């Protein structure tokens, strides 16, 4: 069977909509983590009316950048500003092409001086890695791709635990804690060891 280009596939299908609607790939499977929900409406109601703690440890790629040009590399590849960015902060980062077209997005964690961690989808990580390797930046990188959708019986461990709190999480956590919890500012993060 010969490989077809995207253009050939679109021509055969007639349109992108037809191609996607008739795809034989099936439902997107989140890697490793079994589904833990009753239905979509219950999930939506939970984050709106109560609280949700999302485990994003397995379905995103991670890209750690270390070195004197770490911040310079990230600044070069994105539309974001880093004027108020400092260690122990995080921000949404939007990598863009040379022409300013969005490649994707993710969360950038400022781990320490000259050390950043980007968590996002593979196309964004590919773009960052390409520039790290070809742009003359003084950086070392570590790439950790998302967990496999089908681990074939092998144990899978996430390198970094990434979670996102939504809605009334503070209220719920204080109830569980039996009292107040420390004030954590927006997109400030804590490293646990």
PyMOL commands that set and color helices and strands:
alter all, ss='L'
color gray80, all
select helices_A, chain A and resi 6-13+16-21+40-49+70-76+122-134+169-177
alter helices_A, ss='H'
color red, helices_A
select strands_A, chain A and resi 51-55+61-66+90-93+106-112+115-120+140-144+163-167
alter strands_A, ss='S'
color yellow, strands_A
deselect
rebuild
show_as cartoon
